[in-house]
Amino acid sequence: MEQETLVPILKPCPFCGDRPQIVQSGTFAVQCADCGAMGPPAPNMERAAVRWNRRKGDDF
């Protein structure tokens, strides 16, 4: 059986409000297509999404 890849839900860009996308270049990161803001690199899509979605003031 083929494993299905689920794309994580991403918050809008904190700078311009546009919809970001996950990009891969050796590692994964989330990047805003409009302003180019980029989240920190991560080893997989899920971790990249978690890092992108984290905002100052979020409780952990």
C-alpha positions as CSV (number, residue, x, y, z in Angstrom):
1,M,0.0,0.0,0.0
2,E,1.3,3.5,-0.9
3,Q,1.7,5.9,2.0
4,E,-0.3,9.1,1.5
5,T,1.5,12.4,2.3
6,L,-0.6,14.9,4.2
7,V,0.2,18.5,3.8
8,P,0.0,20.3,7.2
9,I,-2.2,23.4,7.6
10,L,-0.2,26.6,7.6
11,K,-1.0,29.9,9.2
12,P,-1.0,32.9,6.9
13,C,2.2,34.9,6.5
14,P,2.7,37.1,9.7
15,F,4.1,39.9,7.5
16,C,1.8,40.2,4.6
17,G,-1.1,37.8,5.3
18,D,-0.7,35.8,2.1
19,R,-0.8,32.0,1.9
20,P,2.6,30.3,2.3
21,Q,3.8,27.0,0.8
22,I,6.2,24.3,1.8
23,V,9.4,24.2,-0.2
24,Q,12.2,21.6,-0.3
25,S,15.8,22.2,-1.0
26,G,17.7,19.5,0.9
27,T,15.6,20.4,4.0
28,F,12.0,21.6,4.2
29,A,10.9,25.2,5.0
30,V,7.7,27.3,4.6
31,Q,7.9,30.3,2.4
32,C,5.5,33.1,1.5
33,A,4.9,33.3,-2.2
34,D,4.1,37.0,-2.0
35,C,6.7,38.7,0.3
36,G,9.3,35.8,0.4
37,A,9.4,35.5,4.1
38,M,10.8,32.1,5.1
39,G,10.5,30.0,8.2
40,P,13.4,28.0,9.7
41,P,14.6,24.8,7.9
42,A,13.4,21.5,9.2
43,P,14.0,17.8,8.4
44,N,10.4,17.2,7.3
45,M,7.2,18.9,6.2
46,E,5.4,18.5,9.6
47,R,8.3,20.0,11.6
48,A,8.6,22.9,9.1
49,A,4.8,23.6,9.5
50,V,5.1,23.6,13.3
51,R,8.0,26.0,13.2
52,W,6.2,28.3,10.8
53,N,3.0,28.3,12.8
54,R,4.7,29.2,16.0
55,R,4.0,32.8,17.0
56,K,5.3,35.0,19.8
57,G,3.1,34.6,22.8
58,D,1.9,31.1,21.9
59,D,1.6,28.8,24.9
60,F,3.4,25.5,24.8
